[in-house]
Amino acid sequence: MTGVPASAAGGSGATPVRGGKLGAAAVNQASLWNIANLLTMARLVLVPGFVVLLLHNGGYDPAWRSFAWAAFAIAMITDLFDGHLARTYNLVTDFGKIADPIADKAIMGAALICLSYLGDLPWWVTGVILFRELGITLMRFWVIRHGVIPASRGGKMKTLAQGTAVGMYVLALTGPLATLRFWVMAVAVVLTVVTGLDYVRQAVVLRRQGLAAERAAEEAPEAVSEETGAVTEAAGARGPAEAER
């Protein structure tokens, strides 16, 4: 044995190793269970627990709503950490790309729907936020083959405002704090609409640029082919002329 890979020695590939597919599957499976994905899974598990805590005893028990707030806060904190860990330590996986946004929208959607069901939050607020989040998710898939729109500062502010406002509504607040949470939610709704419209604009521009690049790539080989044909015809025309000399 020389220790030189077959590909390096000029071969097309190494001899298949028995159990090679199983080994690759084991590696992929191991990479799935990283700390970032575990935090995402924990956030998904928290969703039904949060709903049970919030609606327990009719949904108006301050103690149980405090427990629900704690579950919601943990979910929001894990949302901050799992993405950061995945990018910092190269733990990005296909599962994480799909599960992370689902977990984010699941906990937020559950909170909004429960609060509206209890009569604490107008249904139109829940409708606006959920329509924006679901619409942006669908639009992300619409333009994903052309590129990824990075998270903007406005989007991060929107997420922070939504999390803060919903958290304040989960708690059984009264007096000035109850008034304050109304204005925090108003800011969250405005940011939700504004950043949503900006995302639509960026998505449309990205898609147009992507389609233009694809058309240019398709036309380039045709132009090269036509130019080559013209050169060949010119060479053919010179051939007989030179033979007559």
C-alpha positions in Angstrom: 0.0 0.0 0.0 1.4 3.4 -1.0 -1.0 5.5 1.0 -1.8 7.6 -2.1 -5.5 8.0 -2.8 -6.7 6.6 -6.1 -7.9 10.0 -7.2 -4.4 11.5 -6.6 -2.8 8.6 -8.6 -4.9 9.4 -11.6 -7.7 7.0 -11.0 -11.4 7.8 -11.2 -12.0 6.9 -7.6 -11.1 4.5 -4.8 -12.4 1.0 -4.5 -15.8 1.0 -2.7 -15.4 0.3 0.9 -17.8 -2.2 2.4 -20.3 -0.3 4.6 -19.2 3.0 3.1 -22.8 4.3 2.8 -23.5 3.3 6.3 -20.4 5.2 7.4 -21.5 8.3 5.6 -25.0 8.0 7.1 -23.5 7.7 10.5 -21.5 10.9 10.0 -24.5 12.8 8.8 -26.6 11.5 11.7 -23.9 12.6 14.2 -23.7 16.1 12.7 -27.4 16.4 13.2 -27.2 16.2 17.0 -25.1 19.3 17.6 -25.8 21.9 20.2 -27.5 24.4 17.8 -30.0 21.8 16.6 -30.6 20.6 20.2 -31.6 24.1 21.2 -33.9 24.3 18.2 -35.5 21.0 19.2 -35.9 22.2 22.7 -37.7 25.3 21.5 -40.1 23.2 19.5 -40.8 21.0 22.6 -41.5 24.2 24.6 -44.4 25.2 22.3 -47.0 22.8 23.6 -45.7 23.2 27.2 -46.1 27.0 26.9 -49.7 26.7 25.6 -50.6 24.4 28.5 -49.1 26.8 31.0 -50.8 29.8 29.5 -54.2 28.3 29.2 -54.1 26.5 32.5 -56.9 27.3 35.0 -58.8 29.3 32.4 -55.8 31.3 31.3 -56.2 34.1 34.0 -54.1 32.7 36.8 -51.2 35.1 37.4 -48.9 32.3 38.7 -49.4 30.0 35.8 -49.0 32.9 33.4 -45.7 33.7 35.0 -44.7 30.1 34.3 -45.8 30.5 30.7 -43.8 33.7 30.5 -40.7 31.8 31.7 -41.2 29.2 29.0 -41.6 31.9 26.4 -38.5 33.7 27.6 -36.4 30.5 27.4 -37.6 29.9 23.9 -36.7 33.5 22.8 -33.2 33.1 24.4 -32.5 29.8 22.7 -33.5 31.5 19.4 -30.7 34.0 20.0 -28.1 31.3 20.7 -28.8 28.5 18.3 -28.3 30.6 15.2 -25.1 32.2 16.6 -23.6 28.8 17.6 -24.4 27.3 14.2 -22.7 30.1 12.3 -19.8 30.5 14.7 -18.9 26.8 15.0 -19.9 25.7 11.5 -22.9 23.7 12.7 -25.3 24.7 10.0 -27.3 21.7 8.8 -30.3 21.2 6.4 -32.4 20.3 9.4 -31.5 23.5 11.2 -32.2 25.7 8.2 -35.8 24.3 8.1 -36.5 23.7 11.8 -35.1 27.0 13.1 -37.6 29.3 11.4 -40.4 26.8 12.1 -39.6 26.9 15.8 -39.5 30.7 15.8 -42.9 31.1 14.2 -44.4 28.2 16.2 -43.7 29.8 19.6 -44.7 33.3 18.5 -47.8 32.1 16.6 -48.9 30.0 19.6 -48.5 33.0 21.9 -50.4 35.4 19.7 -53.3 33.0 19.0 -53.6 32.1 22.7 -53.6 35.8 23.8 -56.3 36.6 21.2 -58.3 33.6 22.3 -58.2 34.8 25.9 -59.3 38.3 24.7 -56.1 40.0 25.8 -54.9 40.9 22.2 -57.1 41.9 19.2 -57.3 39.3 16.5 -56.3 41.8 13.8 -52.9 42.2 15.5 -52.4 38.5 15.5 -53.5 38.3 11.9 -51.1 41.1 10.7 -48.1 39.5 12.4 -48.9 35.9 11.3 -49.7 37.0 7.8 -46.3 38.8 7.6 -44.3 35.9 9.0 -45.9 33.2 6.9 -45.8 35.4 3.8 -42.1 36.1 4.2 -41.4 32.4 4.8 -43.1 31.5 1.5 -41.3 34.4 -0.3 -38.0 33.1 1.1 -38.6 29.8 -0.7 -39.7 31.7 -3.8 -36.2 33.4 -4.2 -34.0 30.9 -2.4 -32.4 29.6 -5.7 -31.4 33.1 -6.5 -29.8 33.9 -3.2 -30.5 34.6 0.5 -31.6 37.9 1.8 -29.6 38.7 5.0 -31.2 39.7 8.2 -31.4 43.4 8.4 -31.2 45.7 11.5 -34.9 46.5 11.1 -35.7 42.8 11.1 -33.8 42.2 14.3 -35.5 45.2 15.9 -38.8 43.7 14.8 -38.0 40.4 16.4 -37.0 42.1 19.7 -40.1 44.3 19.7 -42.4 41.3 19.1 -40.8 39.2 21.7 -40.9 42.0 24.3 -44.5 42.9 23.6 -45.8 39.4 23.5 -43.9 38.6 26.7 -45.5 41.6 28.4 -48.9 40.4 27.3 -48.3 36.9 28.6 -47.7 38.4 32.1 -50.7 39.5 34.0 -49.8 43.2 34.1 -52.0 46.0 35.3 -51.8 49.8 35.6 -49.0 51.7 33.8 -47.3 48.5 32.7 -50.5 47.4 31.0 -50.5 50.7 29.1 -46.8 50.4 28.3 -47.3 47.0 26.7 -49.9 48.4 24.4 -47.4 50.9 23.0 -44.7 48.3 22.8 -47.0 46.1 20.7 -47.9 49.1 18.5 -44.2 49.6 17.8 -43.9 45.9 17.0 -46.8 46.0 14.6 -45.4 49.0 12.8 -42.0 47.3 12.5 -43.6 44.1 11.3 -45.4 45.9 8.5 -42.4 48.1 7.5 -39.8 45.3 7.5 -42.2 43.0 5.7 -42.7 45.5 2.8 -38.9 46.0 2.7 -38.3 42.3 2.5 -40.8 42.0 -0.4 -38.9 44.8 -2.2 -35.5 43.0 -1.7 -37.0 39.7 -2.8 -38.4 41.1 -6.0 -35.0 42.8 -6.8 -33.1 39.6 -6.0 -35.4 37.5 -8.2 -35.1 40.0 -11.1 -31.3 40.0 -10.8 -31.2 36.2 -10.6 -33.4 35.8 -13.7 -31.3 38.3 -15.6 -28.1 36.4 -14.7 -29.7 33.1 -15.8 -30.7 34.6 -19.2 -27.2 36.1 -19.7 -25.7 32.7 -18.9 -28.0 31.0 -21.5 -27.2 33.6 -24.1 -23.5 33.5 -23.6 -22.9 30.0 -25.1 -25.1 30.9 -28.1 -23.0 34.0 -28.8 -19.8 32.0 -28.5 -21.2 29.3 -30.9 -22.2 32.0 -33.5 -18.8 33.6 -33.2 -17.0 30.3 -33.7 -19.2 29.5 -36.7 -18.3 32.9 -38.3 -14.6 32.2 -37.8 -14.9 28.8 -39.3 -16.8 30.2 -42.4 -14.1 32.8 -42.8 -11.3 30.2 -42.6 -13.2 28.1 -45.2 -13.5 31.0 -47.5 -9.7 31.8 -47.3 -8.8 28.2 -48.0 -10.0 28.0 -51.7 -8.6 31.5 -52.3 -5.2 30.6 -51.1 -5.3 27.4 -53.2 -5.9 29.4 -56.4 -2.7 31.4 -55.9 
